[in-house]
């Protein structure tokens, strides 16, 4: 999965959550994406999520 696809999925997840994007939801977003995509490293998910939030 490319970084663009990962970024898009994170943006959709935040949008569907109904909350305003903030740094406090970073760990939760990383955890959800990590559960969905076990093949992507947590470090890569964290860096993309950090950019989005």
Phi and psi restraints in degrees (range 20) as a CNS / XPLOR table:
assign (resid 1 and name C) (resid 2 and name N)
       (resid 2 and name CA) (resid 2 and name C) 1.0 -79.0 20.0 2
assign (resid 2 and name N) (resid 2 and name CA)
       (resid 2 and name C) (resid 3 and name N) 1.0 165.5 20.0 2
assign (resid 2 and name C) (resid 3 and name N)
       (resid 3 and name CA) (resid 3 and name C) 1.0 -64.6 20.0 2
assign (resid 3 and name N) (resid 3 and name CA)
       (resid 3 and name C) (resid 4 and name N) 1.0 -32.5 20.0 2
assign (resid 3 and name C) (resid 4 and name N)
       (resid 4 and name CA) (resid 4 and name C) 1.0 -66.3 20.0 2
assign (resid 4 and name N) (resid 4 and name CA)
       (resid 4 and name C) (resid 5 and name N) 1.0 -43.1 20.0 2
assign (resid 4 and name C) (resid 5 and name N)
       (resid 5 and name CA) (resid 5 and name C) 1.0 -65.5 20.0 2
assign (resid 5 and name N) (resid 5 and name CA)
       (resid 5 and name C) (resid 6 and name N) 1.0 -41.0 20.0 2
assign (resid 5 and name C) (resid 6 and name N)
       (resid 6 and name CA) (resid 6 and name C) 1.0 -63.8 20.0 2
assign (resid 6 and name N) (resid 6 and name CA)
       (resid 6 and name C) (resid 7 and name N) 1.0 -43.0 20.0 2
assign (resid 6 and name C) (resid 7 and name N)
       (resid 7 and name CA) (resid 7 and name C) 1.0 -62.2 20.0 2
assign (resid 7 and name N) (resid 7 and name CA)
       (resid 7 and name C) (resid 8 and name N) 1.0 -42.7 20.0 2
assign (resid 7 and name C) (resid 8 and name N)
       (resid 8 and name CA) (resid 8 and name C) 1.0 -62.4 20.0 2
assign (resid 8 and name N) (resid 8 and name CA)
       (resid 8 and name C) (resid 9 and name N) 1.0 -42.2 20.0 2
assign (resid 8 and name C) (resid 9 and name N)
       (resid 9 and name CA) (resid 9 and name C) 1.0 -66.2 20.0 2
assign (resid 9 and name N) (resid 9 and name CA)
       (resid 9 and name C) (resid 10 and name N) 1.0 -39.2 20.0 2
assign (resid 9 and name C) (resid 10 and name N)
       (resid 10 and name CA) (resid 10 and name C) 1.0 -65.6 20.0 2
assign (resid 10 and name N) (resid 10 and name CA)
       (resid 10 and name C) (resid 11 and name N) 1.0 -42.0 20.0 2
assign (resid 10 and name C) (resid 11 and name N)
       (resid 11 and name CA) (resid 11 and name C) 1.0 -61.8 20.0 2
assign (resid 11 and name N) (resid 11 and name CA)
       (resid 11 and name C) (resid 12 and name N) 1.0 -42.0 20.0 2
assign (resid 11 and name C) (resid 12 and name N)
       (resid 12 and name CA) (resid 12 and name C) 1.0 -65.2 20.0 2
assign (resid 12 and name N) (resid 12 and name CA)
       (resid 12 and name C) (resid 13 and name N) 1.0 -39.4 20.0 2
assign (resid 12 and name C) (resid 13 and name N)
       (resid 13 and name CA) (resid 13 and name C) 1.0 -62.2 20.0 2
assign (resid 13 and name N) (resid 13 and name CA)
       (resid 13 and name C) (resid 14 and name N) 1.0 -44.5 20.0 2
assign (resid 13 and name C) (resid 14 and name N)
       (resid 14 and name CA) (resid 14 and name C) 1.0 -66.9 20.0 2
assign (resid 14 and name N) (resid 14 and name CA)
       (resid 14 and name C) (resid 15 and name N) 1.0 -40.9 20.0 2
assign (resid 14 and name C) (resid 15 and name N)
       (resid 15 and name CA) (resid 15 and name C) 1.0 -62.8 20.0 2
assign (resid 15 and name N) (resid 15 and name CA)
       (resid 15 and name C) (resid 16 and name N) 1.0 -43.6 20.0 2
assign (resid 15 and name C) (resid 16 and name N)
       (resid 16 and name CA) (resid 16 and name C) 1.0 -71.2 20.0 2
assign (resid 16 and name N) (resid 16 and name CA)
       (resid 16 and name C) (resid 17 and name N) 1.0 -22.1 20.0 2
assign (resid 16 and name C) (resid 17 and name N)
       (resid 17 and name CA) (resid 17 and name C) 1.0 -69.1 20.0 2
assign (resid 17 and name N) (resid 17 and name CA)
       (resid 17 and name C) (resid 18 and name N) 1.0 -28.8 20.0 2
assign (resid 17 and name C) (resid 18 and name N)
       (resid 18 and name CA) (resid 18 and name C) 1.0 88.6 20.0 2
assign (resid 18 and name N) (resid 18 and name CA)
       (resid 18 and name C) (resid 19 and name N) 1.0 -3.2 20.0 2
assign (resid 18 and name C) (resid 19 and name N)
       (resid 19 and name CA) (resid 19 and name C) 1.0 -95.4 20.0 2
assign (resid 19 and name N) (resid 19 and name CA)
       (resid 19 and name C) (resid 20 and name N) 1.0 157.4 20.0 2
assign (resid 19 and name C) (resid 20 and name N)
       (resid 20 and name CA) (resid 20 and name C) 1.0 -73.7 20.0 2
assign (resid 20 and name N) (resid 20 and name CA)
       (resid 20 and name C) (resid 21 and name N) 1.0 138.7 20.0 2
assign (resid 20 and name C) (resid 21 and name N)
       (resid 21 and name CA) (resid 21 and name C) 1.0 -63.1 20.0 2
assign (resid 21 and name N) (resid 21 and name CA)
       (resid 21 and name C) (resid 22 and name N) 1.0 127.5 20.0 2
assign (resid 21 and name C) (resid 22 and name N)
       (resid 22 and name CA) (resid 22 and name C) 1.0 -148.8 20.0 2
assign (resid 22 and name N) (resid 22 and name CA)
       (resid 22 and name C) (resid 23 and name N) 1.0 162.9 20.0 2
assign (resid 22 and name C) (resid 23 and name N)
       (resid 23 and name CA) (resid 23 and name C) 1.0 -66.4 20.0 2
assign (resid 23 and name N) (resid 23 and name CA)
       (resid 23 and name C) (resid 24 and name N) 1.0 -23.5 20.0 2
assign (resid 23 and name C) (resid 24 and name N)
       (resid 24 and name CA) (resid 24 and name C) 1.0 -69.1 20.0 2
assign (resid 24 and name N) (resid 24 and name CA)
       (resid 24 and name C) (resid 25 and name N) 1.0 -18.7 20.0 2
assign (resid 24 and name C) (resid 25 and name N)
       (resid 25 and name CA) (resid 25 and name C) 1.0 -97.0 20.0 2
assign (resid 25 and name N) (resid 25 and name CA)
       (resid 25 and name C) (resid 26 and name N) 1.0 8.8 20.0 2
assign (resid 25 and name C) (resid 26 and name N)
       (resid 26 and name CA) (resid 26 and name C) 1.0 -59.7 20.0 2
assign (resid 26 and name N) (resid 26 and name CA)
       (resid 26 and name C) (resid 27 and name N) 1.0 -49.4 20.0 2
assign (resid 26 and name C) (resid 27 and name N)
       (resid 27 and name CA) (resid 27 and name C) 1.0 -64.0 20.0 2
assign (resid 27 and name N) (resid 27 and name CA)
       (resid 27 and name C) (resid 28 and name N) 1.0 -39.3 20.0 2
assign (resid 27 and name C) (resid 28 and name N)
       (resid 28 and name CA) (resid 28 and name C) 1.0 -65.5 20.0 2
assign (resid 28 and name N) (resid 28 and name CA)
       (resid 28 and name C) (resid 29 and name N) 1.0 -41.9 20.0 2
assign (resid 28 and name C) (resid 29 and name N)
       (resid 29 and name CA) (resid 29 and name C) 1.0 -64.5 20.0 2
assign (resid 29 and name N) (resid 29 and name CA)
       (resid 29 and name C) (resid 30 and name N) 1.0 -44.2 20.0 2
assign (resid 29 and name C) (resid 30 and name N)
       (resid 30 and name CA) (resid 30 and name C) 1.0 -61.4 20.0 2
assign (resid 30 and name N) (resid 30 and name CA)
       (resid 30 and name C) (resid 31 and name N) 1.0 -41.4 20.0 2
assign (resid 30 and name C) (resid 31 and name N)
       (resid 31 and name CA) (resid 31 and name C) 1.0 -63.6 20.0 2
assign (resid 31 and name N) (resid 31 and name CA)
       (resid 31 and name C) (resid 32 and name N) 1.0 -43.5 20.0 2
assign (resid 31 and name C) (resid 32 and name N)
       (resid 32 and name CA) (resid 32 and name C) 1.0 -66.1 20.0 2
assign (resid 32 and name N) (resid 32 and name CA)
       (resid 32 and name C) (resid 33 and name N) 1.0 -46.7 20.0 2
assign (resid 32 and name C) (resid 33 and name N)
       (resid 33 and name CA) (resid 33 and name C) 1.0 -64.8 20.0 2
assign (resid 33 and name N) (resid 33 and name CA)
       (resid 33 and name C) (resid 34 and name N) 1.0 -37.1 20.0 2
assign (resid 33 and name C) (resid 34 and name N)
       (resid 34 and name CA) (resid 34 and name C) 1.0 -64.3 20.0 2
assign (resid 34 and name N) (resid 34 and name CA)
       (resid 34 and name C) (resid 35 and name N) 1.0 -36.8 20.0 2
assign (resid 34 and name C) (resid 35 and name N)
       (resid 35 and name CA) (resid 35 and name C) 1.0 -68.0 20.0 2
assign (resid 35 and name N) (resid 35 and name CA)
       (resid 35 and name C) (resid 36 and name N) 1.0 -36.4 20.0 2
assign (resid 35 and name C) (resid 36 and name N)
       (resid 36 and name CA) (resid 36 and name C) 1.0 -74.3 20.0 2
assign (resid 36 and name N) (resid 36 and name CA)
       (resid 36 and name C) (resid 37 and name N) 1.0 -36.7 20.0 2
assign (resid 36 and name C) (resid 37 and name N)
       (resid 37 and name CA) (resid 37 and name C) 1.0 -128.9 20.0 2
assign (resid 37 and name N) (resid 37 and name CA)
       (resid 37 and name C) (resid 38 and name N) 1.0 86.9 20.0 2
assign (resid 37 and name C) (resid 38 and name N)
       (resid 38 and name CA) (resid 38 and name C) 1.0 -69.9 20.0 2
assign (resid 38 and name N) (resid 38 and name CA)
       (resid 38 and name C) (resid 39 and name N) 1.0 -19.8 20.0 2
assign (resid 38 and name C) (resid 39 and name N)
       (resid 39 and name CA) (resid 39 and name C) 1.0 -80.6 20.0 2
assign (resid 39 and name N) (resid 39 and name CA)
       (resid 39 and name C) (resid 40 and name N) 1.0 -11.5 20.0 2
assign (resid 39 and name C) (resid 40 and name N)
       (resid 40 and name CA) (resid 40 and name C) 1.0 -95.3 20.0 2
assign (resid 40 and name N) (resid 40 and name CA)
       (resid 40 and name C) (resid 41 and name N) 1.0 135.4 20.0 2
assign (resid 40 and name C) (resid 41 and name N)
       (resid 41 and name CA) (resid 41 and name C) 1.0 -68.7 20.0 2
assign (resid 41 and name N) (resid 41 and name CA)
       (resid 41 and name C) (resid 42 and name N) 1.0 147.8 20.0 2
assign (resid 41 and name C) (resid 42 and name N)
       (resid 42 and name CA) (resid 42 and name C) 1.0 -64.8 20.0 2
assign (resid 42 and name N) (resid 42 and name CA)
       (resid 42 and name C) (resid 43 and name N) 1.0 -33.5 20.0 2
assign (resid 42 and name C) (resid 43 and name N)
       (resid 43 and name CA) (resid 43 and name C) 1.0 -63.7 20.0 2
assign (resid 43 and name N) (resid 43 and name CA)
       (resid 43 and name C) (resid 44 and name N) 1.0 -41.5 20.0 2
assign (resid 43 and name C) (resid 44 and name N)
       (resid 44 and name CA) (resid 44 and name C) 1.0 -68.4 20.0 2
assign (resid 44 and name N) (resid 44 and name CA)
       (resid 44 and name C) (resid 45 and name N) 1.0 -42.7 20.0 2
assign (resid 44 and name C) (resid 45 and name N)
       (resid 45 and name CA) (resid 45 and name C) 1.0 -61.0 20.0 2
assign (resid 45 and name N) (resid 45 and name CA)
       (resid 45 and name C) (resid 46 and name N) 1.0 -43.9 20.0 2
assign (resid 45 and name C) (resid 46 and name N)
       (resid 46 and name CA) (resid 46 and name C) 1.0 -60.7 20.0 2
assign (resid 46 and name N) (resid 46 and name CA)
       (resid 46 and name C) (resid 47 and name N) 1.0 -44.3 20.0 2
assign (resid 46 and name C) (resid 47 and name N)
       (resid 47 and name CA) (resid 47 and name C) 1.0 -66.2 20.0 2
assign (resid 47 and name N) (resid 47 and name CA)
       (resid 47 and name C) (resid 48 and name N) 1.0 -40.3 20.0 2
assign (resid 47 and name C) (resid 48 and name N)
       (resid 48 and name CA) (resid 48 and name C) 1.0 -69.6 20.0 2
assign (resid 48 and name N) (resid 48 and name CA)
       (resid 48 and name C) (resid 49 and name N) 1.0 -42.8 20.0 2
assign (resid 48 and name C) (resid 49 and name N)
       (resid 49 and name CA) (resid 49 and name C) 1.0 -64.2 20.0 2
assign (resid 49 and name N) (resid 49 and name CA)
       (resid 49 and name C) (resid 50 and name N) 1.0 -36.5 20.0 2
assign (resid 49 and name C) (resid 50 and name N)
       (resid 50 and name CA) (resid 50 and name C) 1.0 -63.0 20.0 2
assign (resid 50 and name N) (resid 50 and name CA)
       (resid 50 and name C) (resid 51 and name N) 1.0 -38.7 20.0 2
assign (resid 50 and name C) (resid 51 and name N)
       (resid 51 and name CA) (resid 51 and name C) 1.0 -67.4 20.0 2
assign (resid 51 and name N) (resid 51 and name CA)
       (resid 51 and name C) (resid 52 and name N) 1.0 -37.9 20.0 2
assign (resid 51 and name C) (resid 52 and name N)
       (resid 52 and name CA) (resid 52 and name C) 1.0 -70.4 20.0 2
assign (resid 52 and name N) (resid 52 and name CA)
       (resid 52 and name C) (resid 53 and name N) 1.0 -43.2 20.0 2
